[in-house]
Amino acid sequence: MTATAHSQELINVAAQAAADKLAHDVIAFDVSDVLSITDAFVIASAANDRQVRAIAEEIEDQLREQLDVKPVRREGEREGRWILLDYLDIVVHVQHSEERSFYSLDRLWKDCPELPLPADAVATRNRPDGALTDAAGNATAGDES
């Protein structure tokens, strides 16, 4: 089995929303062959708790606005270190960089096929951990001095 077209549509919106809020290392894995509970995992990270929350909120907002879907489950909001958004067809993990390094979901699912992402999301793989954002998680201009 492979991820459905609907799942890919959810992935594209979620990945673009994460990229828009300066997430880094956005990746999606097709886990449909090894898990019966979902088609895909989307994983994104951020350098601080506030940005983790902002990314998760933007993903929720964009999926609701563009595709009229809401998560059936949301976990980790209080701590802001790892927020999980469960949309049944996909599960989104937004992690603080330290949690991502420690739990290493990428390594755990590396044998699953990677799914295509929008160009902005692919570009996040080169984004440094310390990319500058404001309190809402929006990109800000860095001091070039």
C-alpha positions, 0 to 999 in steps of 0.5 A, a space after each residue: 500500500 502507498 500513501 493516498 492522494 488525499 494524504 499527499 494533499 494534507 502533507 503538502 499543506 502541512 509541509 508548506 505551513 511549517 516552511 512558512 513559519 521557518 521550521 527546519 528539516 521538514 520531511 515526510 515518510 510513507 509509513 502505510 506499509 508498516 503501520 495500519 493507523 496512518 499513511 504518513 508522518 510529517 516531521 519538522 523542527 524548531 529551535 525553541 518552544 515558542 516556534 514549535 507552537 507557532 509552527 503547529 498552529 500554522 499547520 492547523 490553521 492552513 489545513 483547516 482553511 485550505 482543506 477543511 480538516 481538523 486534527 482528531 488529536 493534539 498532544 504536547 501543547 503545554 510543554 511545547 517541545 513536541 507537538 503531535 497533530 493526528 489527522 488520521 491519514 497523516 500524523 504531524 510531529 513538530 519537535 524542538 531540535 533537542 527532542 528531534 535529535 534525542 528521539 531520532 524519528 528520522 532514523 527510526 523511519 528511514 527505511 520507509 519511502 520519503 514523500 515529495 514535498 513543496 520546494 519551500 519545505 525541501 529548502 528547510 533542510 538547509 535552514 540553520 537551527 538559529 534562523 531568526 523569528 519573531 514571537 509569532 514564529 514569522 521570519 525576521 531579517 537578521 542583523 548582517 553586521 
